[in-house]
Amino acid sequence: MSEYPRISARAARVNAGMTLEQASKKIGINRGTLIKYEKGDTVPDWDVAEKMGDIYNFPTQYIFFGKKSV
């Protein structure tokens, strides 16, 4: 069993102590795009997902992106 639970993209951001504005700026995407990822309306490509994991200090493979997943 993994030491990490699967968590939502929003939970990963919140656990990292970041606002939507802070996270989107560090990831290099606009706020609206990040909202779509967090709601599961859209799935990020792997490069963006990895960047999110790095910025949130959480393994990318355990971040869940809504209805669909990377």
Long-range contacts (C-beta under 8 A, 24 or more apart in sequence): 2-62, 4-58, 4-59, 4-62, 5-62, 6-62, 6-63, 6-64, 7-58, 7-62, 7-63, 7-64, 8-38, 8-63, 8-64, 8-65, 8-66, 9-37, 9-38, 9-52, 9-63, 9-64, 9-65, 9-66, 10-38, 12-52, 12-53, 12-56, 12-58, 12-63, 13-38, 13-52, 13-56, 15-56, 15-58, 16-55, 16-56, 16-57, 16-58, 18-55, 18-56, 23-52, 23-55, 23-56, 26-55, 27-51, 27-52, 27-55, 37-65, 37-66, 38-66, 39-66, 40-65, 40-66, 40-67, 40-68, 41-66, 43-68, 43-69, 43-70, 44-70, 45-70, 46-70
